[in-house]
């Protein structure tokens, strides 16, 4: 009898926290509850999982499936979950938890920052809101973000957001500043690394900024409809490194689509949408531990 082929273990993107995982990754960063008012009927652990369920299912708040209590009634009203979600957004909880996930990846040796990949993605907005613009290239109204990941598909820096009508190239400079801040917080090195980007980021300012960070830019030259070859020294570009972006940053954006609430932006306030996006990126980083 031939032996059965052992399947390679795949790390699934978590959509739910156990109590131990919540106590390790989220509880140390929760803001202190107010000293006035009634005691919440549902713990912060269950409320956080309700927000994860909302993010994963992509439903409206009013349609969020809520567990029943012993009397057969919903144990909490959806408005209370939304109210706590807004409070955590104001305290920057999701950004802090995301930064904690990057630090944990660096401590456990899951980061490979020898090559970093960056790219932008656009989300359509159907109900309007702030920080929106019409993208003539995508033929939709929405917003865009620029994210940076390592070779192991881990998001290593908080994304930079902008309206959909903004070009991605100027967004790289603030994204690199966030990358420097994240590297200083998490404790990983950027020097001697490679920053791989597509031709949309090909500019003298971006290349100079990457060089000043001690990294080497790997960006295909944007011909910009030139009729002849540009004079001067040919810029360094490795096709093999550039091919990695299709199994790194593009895969990260595909994993992001697992959370249905992010496929279309329905949040009027951009900080709510970006908080959910940070939460999704945190779950992608924590797939090694959950």
HELIX and SHEET records of a PDB file:
HELIX    1   1 UNK A   19  UNK A   25  1                                   7    
HELIX    2   2 UNK A   27  UNK A   29  5                                   3    
HELIX    3   3 UNK A   44  UNK A   57  1                                  14    
HELIX    4   4 UNK A   61  UNK A   63  5                                   3    
HELIX    5   5 UNK A   78  UNK A   90  1                                  13    
HELIX    6   6 UNK A   93  UNK A  108  1                                  16    
HELIX    7   7 UNK A  171  UNK A  186  1                                  16    
HELIX    8   8 UNK A  199  UNK A  201  5                                   3    
HELIX    9   9 UNK A  204  UNK A  212  1                                   9    
HELIX   10  10 UNK A  239  UNK A  243  1                                   5    
HELIX   11  11 UNK A  244  UNK A  247  5                                   4    
HELIX   12  12 UNK A  249  UNK A  256  1                                   8    
HELIX   13  13 UNK A  260  UNK A  262  5                                   3    
HELIX   14  14 UNK A  270  UNK A  285  1                                  16    
HELIX   15  15 UNK A  286  UNK A  288  5                                   3    
SHEET    1   A 5 UNK A 133  UNK A 135  0                                        
SHEET    2   A 5 UNK A 140  UNK A 149 -1                                        
SHEET    3   A 5 UNK A 115  UNK A 125 -1                                        
SHEET    4   A 5 UNK A 194  UNK A 197  1                                        
SHEET    5   A 5 UNK A 216  UNK A 219  1                                        
SHEET    1   B 4 UNK A 133  UNK A 135  0                                        
SHEET    2   B 4 UNK A 140  UNK A 149 -1                                        
SHEET    3   B 4 UNK A 115  UNK A 125 -1                                        
SHEET    4   B 4 UNK A 264  UNK A 265  1                                        
SHEET    1   C 3 UNK A 133  UNK A 135  0                                        
SHEET    2   C 3 UNK A 140  UNK A 149 -1                                        
SHEET    3   C 3 UNK A 155  UNK A 163 -1                                        
END                                                                             
